[in-house]
Amino acid sequence: MSLLIDPRFPYHSELGMPSIGVEAEFKVFVDDEEVLPETYWRTPSAFLGGDLLRRGARSFHLPPGGAVYFDGGVVEFVTPVIEIAPGCSTRAARSLWEQIRYARGKLDEWERKHGTRVRLQAFSCHVNVSFELSREERRRNRTVQKLAVLLMHILPPAAMLVGLNRRSSGIGVRPRRDRIEITLDFNPDPQLSAALLALLVGVVRTVMSWDSYLLEETGRRRVPVIAGLAPGKHPTRKGWVARREHFPEDPFSAGSDDARWALRDGRVASLRTIALETARACEPLIRRLSDAASHAQLFAVLRGESPSLFDLDDRPPSYDDVGRGEYAAPRLSRSAYERVFRNLAQRRPLTIDGETLIPVSVRGWYHAVFRGAEGEERMLSIDQLLAYW
């Protein structure tokens, strides 16, 4: 059984395949009063119940394969990592809503038992996309930091039109060692959130493939950029953010179809035109990494044929009570990593060379701990588990 132990642990801190993942944060209201979840419940298991698989000291895996934890006054749901492949952005959207709907069901039980009403108010969303360029592929003008700056100039108009609302604070991009993290408001509409993920993942992966991450490259690629957009420092960690004050004028009070934005290429265009041209420049990967429904929804919004939350005069009430009602999940197969984490979260036994192992915990996104028949623990990497699940 010694072969089961990953010889690179604990130094192995990456996955074998490029992947994406989504985090969503919510404020908690009990009987219309905001509470701190870590004070009110202390741990998510208080309302979730059951024998949840641990992922660290304060985080637990949910049966749909994602994780939940309390963080700085909010409850946070995280999808499992999902490898970048056809349909991955839709799988990530589905997974996120599965975590939310599972927790919402447990909160419904809590409400009935305790005679209270618990609301999850949309707060923020973080979309993580692998940056796996080798050392040989990275150059002075092709680093993850420069990619983040470039995306900060490209993404805002399209992301605002598809995923934000008139009271949103903006969009941020944070470069991490091995990934790009996009921060913005959580979108409470499942179909729009799938369209938004299709846009974000498709644009990030397209721009990542460019030969240079300098802003001048947008001219050669015919990707529109608003002249005078000057992103500021991200309020948390290293990165950048585009808020109202970082634009030549407030985009959240401007009409989507008002041709008032001077572009770096000398044209004047509307937010909708800028957003649509951005998506069209990245359309091959958007189509490949999403599904037909979210691709159609995305371009219907960008063409003005279907309304988005940004088109409304104010933020709708759906932000204040997320997760109730029906959710029609798209019919897609599970990704390889998704299957592994669902099996772990559901404590599915694993048999190798005649020995049965039971999952007992997960360490980050890279390793899982199993217990053998005689109580001994075995460590396997997530990539090793792909061969068995």
N, C-alpha and C positions, 0 to 999 in steps of 0.2 A: 504493500500500500504506500510505500514511500514515494512512488512515482506520482501519486496524487497531489503531493505538495508542490506548489509552484516554486521552482528553484529561485525565481527572481524576487519573491516576497521577502521583505516589505518594500523593496525598491521598485517593483513593478507598479506603475501608477498610470497606465494607459490601457486602452482597449485595442483590440486587433483591427477593428473596423471603424472608419469615421462614423460619427453618430450625431444625433440631435437629442435635445431634451427640453422640457418646458416646466417652469415653476410658476405657481399662481398663489398670491397672497390675499387674504381676506381679513377684514375687521369683523369682530363678533359682537352682536347685539343680543342681549337677553331682555325680553319684555321692553324693547326699544331703548334700552340703556347700554351704552358701549361698555364692554368688560375686557379685561386682559385675560386671554385664554389660559396663560400659565398660572394666573392667580385664581381664576374661577374653577378650572379643572385640574391644574397642576400638570397633567399629562394627557395626551390624546386618548389613551386607553380608557380614561374615565367615561367618555361617552361612546367610544367605539366598541369597548368590551372585547371579549374573545381572547384567544392566545395569539397575539400579533407577533410577527417576526421582528426582532429588533434590528435597527440599522444605526448603531451608535447609541449613546447614552439617552438621548431624548427623542430619537426618531424611530418610527415604526413603519413597516411595510404593510400595505393594504392588499387584500386578496386580488384586486385587478392588476397588481404588480408594481404600482407606484409607492410613494412614501408620504408620510404626513409628520409634521412637527410644529411646535410653537416657536416663533422667532420674533423677539422685539415687539410684542403686543399684537401679533397677527397669527393666524393659523395658515400654514403653507402646505400646499399639495405639489408633489413633484412626480412627473412621469418617469418610468424607467427609461434608460437610454434606448434609442431606436436607431439602428444603423441606417446610414444614408443610402437609399435605394428607391426605386419607383414606388410612389405612394407614401413615402415616409412622413411628409408633413401632415397628411390626413390621418395617418396612424397616431401621430403625436397628439393631434387635436382630439381624436377619439379617446386616447388613453387619459388625457387630462380630464375630460368630462366624465370618464368612468370613475376616476378617483373622487371627483366632486360629488357625483350622484351616489356613490357608495357611502360617503361620509354624510351626505344629506339624509339618506335613509336612516342612518344611526341617530342623527339629530332628531328626526321625526319621532323615533322611539323614545328618545330622551324627553322630548316635549310632552308626549303622552304620559310618561311615567311621573314627571315632576310638575306638570301643570304650568309649564312656561312656554314661551315662544322664542326660538333662537333663529337669528338671521345671520347670513354670511353676506357682508357687503363687499363688493368688488374693490380691490385696492390696486395691486400691481401684477405684472406678468413679466417673466424673464425667459427669453428664448435663447438657448445655447446651441451653437453650431460649431462642429469640429474645425480646427485649423491644423491640418496635418502635413503641411508642406515640409519636405525634408530640409536639412541644413543646406544642401546644395541648391535647392530651389529658392531659398530665401536670399535676398540681396538687400542693399541699402534702401532701395525703393520698393521693396516687396516684403515688408515685415508685418506682423500682426498689428502693431501700433499704427502703421500707416494705413493698413486696411480699415481699421476702425475709424480713422479720420475721414477716409474716402466715403465709407458707408454713411457717416454722419451727414455728409452733404447730399447723398443720393436718396436715402430712405425716407426722410420725414414727410414730403408731400403725399406719397402713396400710402405710407403707414397711417397717416392722419385720416385720409379719406376713407380707408377701409376699416380701420380698427379703433379710432379714437372718437371722442365726442367734444362738444363745444366747451366743456369745462375741464378737459384734459390738460395736464401740465406740460406734456411734451414727450419726446422720445430720446432715449440715450443709447450709446454704444460703448461697451467696455471691453478692451482687449485683455484676454487672459492668456496664460502661457500656451495653451493648446486649443483655444476656442475663442469665438466671438460671442459676446453676450449682449443681447438687445433688451432694453428695459422700456416698458411702456405700461399704460393702463391695461387691466384685465378687461376683455370684451365679454359681456354676459350672454351674447347670442351665439349658440353653438355653430351655426352655419357661417356666420361672419368670422368667428374665431378660426375656423378651418380655412376660410379664404385668406385671412390675414397671415396664418402660418405658411400657406402656399406662397404668398408674396414674399415674406421675410426670408424663408429658407431658399427660395429660388433666386432672389436677388443676391443674397450673401454668397451662395455657391457660384453664381455666375461671375460676380466681381472678383471673387477669390481666384478665379482661373485667369484673370488678366495678367499680362506681362509686367505691368507697372501699377502701383497703387497711388501714384501721384494724381492730383486733382485734374491735371491737364489731360489725363487719359480719357476723361468723360467726353471731351470734345471729339476725340478720334472715334469713340464708340457711339457717338450721338446719343448720349444719355443726358437729359436736361438737368441743370443745376441752377438754383436760384442765386442770382448775383447779390452779394451783400450778406448772405447767410454766414454767421460767425458763431459756431458752436461754443458753448462755455464748458467749464470743468464739471464733471459729474459730481453730484453731492456725496456719493458713497463710492469708495475705491477709486482706482484710476480709470479715467475714461472721459467721455464728452457727452453733452446733452444739448438738444435744440428745443428751447422753450420760446414763448411768445417774444421775449425781449431779445432773442438771438436772430430774429428775422428783421428785414427792413421795415415790416409792419406786422401787426398781429394776424396770423393766419387763422386763428380760431374765431375771429369775428368777421372774416372775409367770406364772401360767397364762393362756393366751390367752382362756379363757372365764370367768375369775374376775371377777365383777362387783364391782370394788374401786376403780374410778377415779371420783372426784368430778369432775363436769363444770361448766363455767362456767354452764350453764343450770340447774343445781341437781339434775340427775339423777346417778345412780351407774350405771356401765356397765362392761362388759368391753372389753379391747383389740379383740376381734373385732367387737363391736357398734360401737365407735367407728370402726374401719376400714371396716366395711361401710357405715355411714351416710355416711362421707366419700366413698367411691367412688360411692354412689348419687346423692349431690348433684352429682357431676361426670360421671355416666354418659353423657349424650348425647355429650360430646366424647371421653370414653374410647372409646366404641363407634366414633365416626367416625374417630378417629385411629389405631385399631389394626385388627386383623382379627378374624374370628369366633372363631378358635382361641384367640388370646391373651386376648380379651375373656371367653370362656367359662372359660379357665383362671384368670383373675384372680378372677372372682366365685365359682368353685368353691372356691378357697382361702379367700376371705373368708367364705364361708358354712360353712366347715369340712368340705366334701365332698371336698376334695383336700388332702393334706398339703403343707406348705411346710417349708423348712429350719428355720424358727423353731419349728415344732412338735416338732422332734427334741430329745432331751435334751442333745445336744452337737453341735458342728460336725462334719459328716461328712467322710470322707477325700477326697471329690471336690474340696475346696478345694486340696488339696496337689499335684494333678497334672492341670491343666486342659488340655483340647483333644484328648485321645485319644478314640478311639471314633467312632461314626457321628454325623452331625448331619443331621437331616431339615430342610432349609431350606424355609420357607414359600414357596408359589408366588405371588409378587406381581411385577408389573412393576417395573422400575427407575424411580426418581424422575429428574427432569430433571437435577438437580445430580449425582446418583449416576452417570448415564450419562457426563456430562462428565469426572468424575474417573477413572472406569474407562478411558475412552478415552485420557486423558492418561497414566495409569499404565502402560498397555499400549503407549504411544508410537504411537498410531494416527495416520497422516498426515492432515493437514487441507488441503483444496484450496479456495482462495478466489481468484476471478477468474483462474483458470488457473494459479496458483502453488501448489506443494505445500510445506507447512510441516510440520516434524517437532518434536514436543514435546521440550524439553531440560531444563526445570525448572519447578517451581511455586513461586510466592512467596506464602507464607501460604495463605489460603483464598480469595483475591480475584483473583489474576492468574496467568497461565501465560506462559512464555517459549518461543517457537518459533524454529527456525532455517530460513532459506530456502535455496534451491538454491545460492546463491553465498556462503553462510556468514553472512549478515546475520541479526541477531536481531530478532524482532517480539514485542511485548507485547500480550496480549489479556486483558480481564477475563473472569472465569468467566461472567458474565451475557452477554457478547458471544458466547461459545462456544455458548450455548444455541441460537442461530440456525443453527448448522452441525452440531451433534451432537444 
